[in-house]
Amino acid sequence: MMKSTGIVRKVDELGRIVLPIELRRTLHIDIGDAIEVYVDPERITLKKYMPACVFCGNFENMTYFKGKLVCGSCVDEIV
């Protein structure tokens, strides 16, 4: 369940909004970090991008295989 932060920002003429420093610090979002955008009919959700295994979604022990991220567990299963 989402909770309101009470923060309201206006969209500028280029369609941008500014994420307040308090939120960026709390969510460990630094300059240059990637943000994923999710939408449904009533909301837009922003999430710090965390690359995950294409098979299981795990975030740990990642390696690239033919341009795709795969975790160590899935590599072990494949081998």
N, CA, C and O atoms as CSV, one atom per row, in Angstrom:
chain,resi,resn,atom,element,x,y,z
A,1,MET,N,N,0.843,-1.181,0.000
A,1,MET,CA,C,0.000,0.000,0.000
A,1,MET,C,C,0.887,1.243,0.000
A,1,MET,O,O,1.840,1.336,0.774
A,2,MET,N,N,0.572,2.174,-0.856
A,2,MET,CA,C,1.353,3.405,-0.936
A,2,MET,C,C,0.858,4.405,0.092
A,2,MET,O,O,-0.325,4.455,0.428
A,3,LYS,N,N,1.814,5.212,0.587
A,3,LYS,CA,C,1.421,6.267,1.513
A,3,LYS,C,C,1.796,7.613,0.902
A,3,LYS,O,O,2.765,7.711,0.149
A,4,SER,N,N,1.038,8.630,1.223
A,4,SER,CA,C,1.299,9.964,0.701
A,4,SER,C,C,2.446,10.606,1.464
A,4,SER,O,O,2.534,10.490,2.686
A,5,THR,N,N,3.329,11.289,0.731
A,5,THR,CA,C,4.421,12.022,1.366
A,5,THR,C,C,4.010,13.458,1.645
A,5,THR,O,O,4.668,14.157,2.417
A,6,GLY,N,N,2.924,13.902,1.020
A,6,GLY,CA,C,2.498,15.288,1.154
A,6,GLY,C,C,3.266,16.231,0.234
A,6,GLY,O,O,3.024,17.438,0.241
A,7,ILE,N,N,4.183,15.693,-0.551
A,7,ILE,CA,C,4.987,16.503,-1.467
A,7,ILE,C,C,4.249,16.625,-2.795
A,7,ILE,O,O,3.805,15.628,-3.365
A,8,VAL,N,N,4.122,17.858,-3.281
A,8,VAL,CA,C,3.480,18.113,-4.568
A,8,VAL,C,C,4.468,18.873,-5.436
A,8,VAL,O,O,5.071,19.844,-4.981
A,9,ARG,N,N,4.639,18.453,-6.657
A,9,ARG,CA,C,5.541,19.118,-7.600
A,9,ARG,C,C,4.795,19.370,-8.896
A,9,ARG,O,O,3.951,18.567,-9.296
A,10,LYS,N,N,5.102,20.486,-9.560
A,10,LYS,CA,C,4.506,20.801,-10.852
A,10,LYS,C,C,5.390,20.268,-11.966
A,10,LYS,O,O,6.613,20.209,-11.831
A,11,VAL,N,N,4.764,19.884,-13.060
A,11,VAL,CA,C,5.467,19.439,-14.250
A,11,VAL,C,C,5.881,20.685,-15.027
A,11,VAL,O,O,5.061,21.577,-15.244
A,12,ASP,N,N,7.158,20.758,-15.452
A,12,ASP,CA,C,7.602,21.939,-16.207
A,12,ASP,C,C,7.226,21.802,-17.683
A,12,ASP,O,O,6.621,20.811,-18.090
A,13,GLU,N,N,7.591,22.806,-18.476
A,13,GLU,CA,C,7.195,22.832,-19.890
A,13,GLU,C,C,7.802,21.699,-20.709
A,13,GLU,O,O,7.324,21.412,-21.807
A,14,LEU,N,N,8.840,21.056,-20.198
A,14,LEU,CA,C,9.437,19.904,-20.885
A,14,LEU,C,C,8.934,18.571,-20.335
A,14,LEU,O,O,9.419,17.518,-20.749
A,15,GLY,N,N,7.969,18.595,-19.409
A,15,GLY,CA,C,7.395,17.376,-18.860
A,15,GLY,C,C,8.180,16.795,-17.698
A,15,GLY,O,O,7.979,15.639,-17.326
A,16,ARG,N,N,9.077,17.594,-17.120
A,16,ARG,CA,C,9.932,17.096,-16.034
A,16,ARG,C,C,9.369,17.473,-14.670
A,16,ARG,O,O,8.651,18.461,-14.513
A,17,ILE,N,N,9.728,16.641,-13.683
A,17,ILE,CA,C,9.484,16.964,-12.282
A,17,ILE,C,C,10.800,16.782,-11.535
A,17,ILE,O,O,11.697,16.080,-12.004
A,18,VAL,N,N,10.909,17.406,-10.392
A,18,VAL,CA,C,12.104,17.267,-9.564
A,18,VAL,C,C,11.770,16.371,-8.377
A,18,VAL,O,O,10.782,16.593,-7.677
A,19,LEU,N,N,12.608,15.350,-8.158
A,19,LEU,CA,C,12.455,14.516,-6.966
A,19,LEU,C,C,13.169,15.217,-5.824
A,19,LEU,O,O,14.368,15.477,-5.922
A,20,PRO,N,N,12.464,15.531,-4.745
A,20,PRO,CA,C,13.096,16.239,-3.633
A,20,PRO,C,C,14.273,15.466,-3.050
A,20,PRO,O,O,14.273,14.235,-3.029
A,21,ILE,N,N,15.268,16.196,-2.581
A,21,ILE,CA,C,16.482,15.607,-2.031
A,21,ILE,C,C,16.165,14.645,-0.888
A,21,ILE,O,O,16.845,13.631,-0.729
A,22,GLU,N,N,15.146,14.952,-0.095
A,22,GLU,CA,C,14.794,14.071,1.030
A,22,GLU,C,C,14.409,12.680,0.518
A,22,GLU,O,O,14.817,11.670,1.092
A,23,LEU,N,N,13.628,12.631,-0.557
A,23,LEU,CA,C,13.236,11.337,-1.127
A,23,LEU,C,C,14.431,10.630,-1.741
A,23,LEU,O,O,14.597,9.423,-1.563
A,24,ARG,N,N,15.272,11.374,-2.467
A,24,ARG,CA,C,16.441,10.752,-3.087
A,24,ARG,C,C,17.378,10.180,-2.038
A,24,ARG,O,O,17.940,9.101,-2.227
A,25,ARG,N,N,17.549,10.886,-0.944
A,25,ARG,CA,C,18.408,10.365,0.128
A,25,ARG,C,C,17.793,9.127,0.765
A,25,ARG,O,O,18.482,8.131,0.984
A,26,THR,N,N,16.510,9.185,1.062
A,26,THR,CA,C,15.818,8.066,1.702
A,26,THR,C,C,15.870,6.813,0.833
A,26,THR,O,O,16.043,5.707,1.344
A,27,LEU,N,N,15.719,6.987,-0.479
A,27,LEU,CA,C,15.676,5.852,-1.409
A,27,LEU,C,C,17.031,5.554,-2.038
A,27,LEU,O,O,17.131,4.709,-2.928
A,28,HIS,N,N,18.083,6.249,-1.578
A,28,HIS,CA,C,19.451,6.048,-2.079
A,28,HIS,C,C,19.526,6.205,-3.598
A,28,HIS,O,O,20.142,5.394,-4.291
A,29,ILE,N,N,18.887,7.264,-4.101
A,29,ILE,CA,C,18.930,7.587,-5.533
A,29,ILE,C,C,19.975,8.674,-5.721
A,29,ILE,O,O,19.849,9.771,-5.177
A,30,ASP,N,N,21.007,8.361,-6.495
A,30,ASP,CA,C,22.100,9.297,-6.727
A,30,ASP,C,C,22.035,9.839,-8.153
A,30,ASP,O,O,21.316,9.308,-8.999
A,31,ILE,N,N,22.790,10.897,-8.404
A,31,ILE,CA,C,22.876,11.474,-9.740
A,31,ILE,C,C,23.342,10.388,-10.703
A,31,ILE,O,O,24.327,9.696,-10.444
A,32,GLY,N,N,22.635,10.247,-11.803
A,32,GLY,CA,C,22.993,9.255,-12.807
A,32,GLY,C,C,22.324,7.902,-12.631
A,32,GLY,O,O,22.414,7.057,-13.521
A,33,ASP,N,N,21.648,7.670,-11.496
A,33,ASP,CA,C,20.954,6.390,-11.294
A,33,ASP,C,C,19.776,6.274,-12.259
A,33,ASP,O,O,19.148,7.276,-12.603
A,34,ALA,N,N,19.484,5.068,-12.688
A,34,ALA,CA,C,18.352,4.806,-13.575
A,34,ALA,C,C,17.080,4.620,-12.743
A,34,ALA,O,O,17.111,4.047,-11.653
A,35,ILE,N,N,15.973,5.111,-13.275
A,35,ILE,CA,C,14.671,5.008,-12.622
A,35,ILE,C,C,13.720,4.287,-13.573
A,35,ILE,O,O,13.613,4.652,-14.744
A,36,GLU,N,N,13.030,3.263,-13.069
A,36,GLU,CA,C,12.018,2.565,-13.861
A,36,GLU,C,C,10.682,3.264,-13.680
A,36,GLU,O,O,10.378,3.770,-12.600
A,37,VAL,N,N,9.884,3.290,-14.744
A,37,VAL,CA,C,8.574,3.925,-14.705
A,37,VAL,C,C,7.518,2.850,-14.952
A,37,VAL,O,O,7.563,2.136,-15.954
A,38,TYR,N,N,6.564,2.747,-14.019
A,38,TYR,CA,C,5.448,1.817,-14.138
A,38,TYR,C,C,4.164,2.642,-14.217
A,38,TYR,O,O,4.054,3.686,-13.574
A,39,VAL,N,N,3.205,2.178,-14.998
A,39,VAL,CA,C,1.933,2.894,-15.100
A,39,VAL,C,C,0.775,1.914,-15.008
A,39,VAL,O,O,0.884,0.755,-15.409
A,40,ASP,N,N,-0.315,2.396,-14.481
A,40,ASP,CA,C,-1.596,1.718,-14.570
A,40,ASP,C,C,-2.622,2.816,-14.829
A,40,ASP,O,O,-2.236,3.983,-14.899
A,41,PRO,N,N,-3.892,2.507,-14.973
A,41,PRO,CA,C,-4.854,3.552,-15.350
A,41,PRO,C,C,-4.946,4.745,-14.389
A,41,PRO,O,O,-5.418,5.810,-14.786
A,42,GLU,N,N,-4.508,4.589,-13.144
A,42,GLU,CA,C,-4.693,5.665,-12.169
A,42,GLU,C,C,-3.405,6.254,-11.617
A,42,GLU,O,O,-3.464,7.260,-10.911
A,43,ARG,N,N,-2.236,5.671,-11.906
A,43,ARG,CA,C,-1.026,6.180,-11.256
A,43,ARG,C,C,0.223,5.914,-12.076
A,43,ARG,O,O,0.261,5.050,-12.952
A,44,ILE,N,N,1.238,6.692,-11.755
A,44,ILE,CA,C,2.584,6.499,-12.273
A,44,ILE,C,C,3.449,6.176,-11.066
A,44,ILE,O,O,3.412,6.890,-10.064
A,45,THR,N,N,4.226,5.108,-11.154
A,45,THR,CA,C,5.107,4.719,-10.061
A,45,THR,C,C,6.544,4.758,-10.557
A,45,THR,O,O,6.857,4.221,-11.619
A,46,LEU,N,N,7.416,5.396,-9.784
A,46,LEU,CA,C,8.835,5.452,-10.100
A,46,LEU,C,C,9.572,4.539,-9.133
A,46,LEU,O,O,9.268,4.511,-7.941
A,47,LYS,N,N,10.554,3.782,-9.655
A,47,LYS,CA,C,11.319,2.864,-8.823
A,47,LYS,C,C,12.773,2.907,-9.265
A,47,LYS,O,O,13.066,2.935,-10.460
A,48,LYS,N,N,13.683,2.913,-8.295
A,48,LYS,CA,C,15.092,2.858,-8.638
A,48,LYS,C,C,15.341,1.550,-9.376
A,48,LYS,O,O,14.950,0.479,-8.911
A,49,TYR,N,N,15.990,1.646,-10.526
A,49,TYR,CA,C,16.235,0.469,-11.352
A,49,TYR,C,C,17.289,-0.416,-10.709
A,49,TYR,O,O,18.371,0.048,-10.349
A,50,MET,N,N,16.968,-1.675,-10.572
A,50,MET,CA,C,17.885,-2.680,-10.055
A,50,MET,C,C,17.908,-3.819,-11.068
A,50,MET,O,O,16.924,-4.548,-11.190
A,51,PRO,N,N,19.018,-3.989,-11.804
A,51,PRO,CA,C,19.059,-5.079,-12.780
A,51,PRO,C,C,18.900,-6.430,-12.093
A,51,PRO,O,O,19.498,-6.683,-11.047
A,52,ALA,N,N,18.096,-7.284,-12.689
A,52,ALA,CA,C,17.794,-8.577,-12.076
A,52,ALA,C,C,17.959,-9.696,-13.097
A,52,ALA,O,O,17.993,-9.463,-14.305
A,53,CYS,N,N,18.058,-10.887,-12.589
A,53,CYS,CA,C,18.184,-12.089,-13.411
A,53,CYS,C,C,16.964,-12.216,-14.338
A,53,CYS,O,O,15.825,-12.061,-13.899
A,54,VAL,N,N,17.215,-12.497,-15.613
A,54,VAL,CA,C,16.117,-12.634,-16.569
A,54,VAL,C,C,15.259,-13.870,-16.301
A,54,VAL,O,O,14.126,-13.948,-16.774
A,55,PHE,N,N,15.784,-14.824,-15.556
A,55,PHE,CA,C,15.038,-16.047,-15.282
A,55,PHE,C,C,14.246,-15.992,-13.979
A,55,PHE,O,O,13.060,-16.322,-13.958
A,56,CYS,N,N,14.898,-15.577,-12.888
A,56,CYS,CA,C,14.238,-15.665,-11.577
A,56,CYS,C,C,14.027,-14.320,-10.883
A,56,CYS,O,O,13.306,-14.254,-9.887
A,57,GLY,N,N,14.639,-13.249,-11.386
A,57,GLY,CA,C,14.458,-11.941,-10.774
A,57,GLY,C,C,15.394,-11.649,-9.619
A,57,GLY,O,O,15.289,-10.596,-8.991
A,58,ASN,N,N,16.311,-12.566,-9.325
A,58,ASN,CA,C,17.273,-12.385,-8.235
A,58,ASN,C,C,18.213,-11.218,-8.565
A,58,ASN,O,O,18.504,-10.963,-9.733
A,59,PHE,N,N,18.691,-10.504,-7.516
A,59,PHE,CA,C,19.582,-9.365,-7.701
A,59,PHE,C,C,21.027,-9.675,-7.334
A,59,PHE,O,O,21.900,-8.830,-7.533
A,60,GLU,N,N,21.300,-10.853,-6.809
A,60,GLU,CA,C,22.628,-11.154,-6.274
A,60,GLU,C,C,23.456,-12.007,-7.229
A,60,GLU,O,O,22.917,-12.813,-7.987
A,61,ASN,N,N,24.787,-11.815,-7.183
A,61,ASN,CA,C,25.736,-12.626,-7.927
A,61,ASN,C,C,25.420,-12.637,-9.427
A,61,ASN,O,O,25.314,-13.693,-10.050
A,62,MET,N,N,25.273,-11.425,-9.988
A,62,MET,CA,C,24.871,-11.281,-11.380
A,62,MET,C,C,26.064,-11.381,-12.324
A,62,MET,O,O,27.171,-10.951,-12.000
A,63,THR,N,N,25.815,-11.956,-13.496
A,63,THR,CA,C,26.813,-12.023,-14.556
A,63,THR,C,C,26.089,-11.888,-15.894
A,63,THR,O,O,24.909,-12.219,-16.004
A,64,TYR,N,N,26.791,-11.408,-16.892
A,64,TYR,CA,C,26.197,-11.294,-18.228
A,64,TYR,C,C,26.455,-12.563,-19.032
A,64,TYR,O,O,27.569,-13.086,-19.040
A,65,PHE,N,N,25.421,-13.051,-19.704
A,65,PHE,CA,C,25.530,-14.178,-20.616
A,65,PHE,C,C,24.809,-13.793,-21.905
A,65,PHE,O,O,23.588,-13.634,-21.914
A,66,LYS,N,N,25.562,-13.646,-22.986
A,66,LYS,CA,C,25.020,-13.239,-24.282
A,66,LYS,C,C,24.174,-11.973,-24.162
A,66,LYS,O,O,23.099,-11.861,-24.751
A,67,GLY,N,N,24.697,-11.015,-23.376
A,67,GLY,CA,C,24.038,-9.713,-23.239
A,67,GLY,C,C,22.892,-9.665,-22.251
A,67,GLY,O,O,22.253,-8.622,-22.112
A,68,LYS,N,N,22.612,-10.748,-21.567
A,68,LYS,CA,C,21.517,-10.805,-20.583
A,68,LYS,C,C,22.091,-11.055,-19.199
A,68,LYS,O,O,23.074,-11.780,-19.047
A,69,LEU,N,N,21.463,-10.441,-18.174
A,69,LEU,CA,C,21.894,-10.670,-16.799
A,69,LEU,C,C,21.315,-11.974,-16.268
A,69,LEU,O,O,20.113,-12.222,-16.373
A,70,VAL,N,N,22.178,-12.799,-15.699
A,70,VAL,CA,C,21.770,-14.087,-15.119
A,70,VAL,C,C,22.454,-14.212,-13.765
A,70,VAL,O,O,23.633,-13.884,-13.634
A,71,CYS,N,N,21.722,-14.686,-12.752
A,71,CYS,CA,C,22.315,-14.854,-11.422
A,71,CYS,C,C,23.090,-16.178,-11.352
A,71,CYS,O,O,22.911,-17.065,-12.187
A,72,GLY,N,N,23.941,-16.285,-10.351
A,72,GLY,CA,C,24.759,-17.477,-10.163
A,72,GLY,C,C,23.945,-18.739,-9.992
A,72,GLY,O,O,24.329,-19.795,-10.496
A,73,SER,N,N,22.823,-18.652,-9.289
A,73,SER,CA,C,21.980,-19.831,-9.075
A,73,SER,C,C,21.434,-20.380,-10.385
A,73,SER,O,O,21.423,-21.592,-10.602
A,74,CYS,N,N,20.982,-19.484,-11.257
A,74,CYS,CA,C,20.442,-19.930,-12.536
A,74,CYS,C,C,21.538,-20.450,-13.446
A,74,CYS,O,O,21.312,-21.389,-14.209
A,75,VAL,N,N,22.729,-19.854,-13.380
A,75,VAL,CA,C,23.863,-20.362,-14.146
A,75,VAL,C,C,24.175,-21.785,-13.712
A,75,VAL,O,O,24.408,-22.651,-14.554
A,76,ASP,N,N,24.181,-22.041,-12.387
A,76,ASP,CA,C,24.425,-23.388,-11.871
A,76,ASP,C,C,23.378,-24.374,-12.374
A,76,ASP,O,O,23.705,-25.505,-12.735
A,77,GLU,N,N,22.107,-23.939,-12.396
A,77,GLU,CA,C,21.035,-24.823,-12.872
A,77,GLU,C,C,21.182,-25.137,-14.360
A,77,GLU,O,O,20.920,-26.257,-14.798
A,78,ILE,N,N,21.601,-24.138,-15.125
A,78,ILE,CA,C,21.749,-24.318,-16.569
A,78,ILE,C,C,22.884,-25.278,-16.867
A,78,ILE,O,O,22.778,-26.124,-17.755
A,79,VAL,N,N,23.977,-25.140,-16.118
A,79,VAL,CA,C,25.150,-25.996,-16.335
A,79,VAL,C,C,24.813,-27.369,-15.827
A,79,VAL,O,O,25.643,-28.275,-15.899
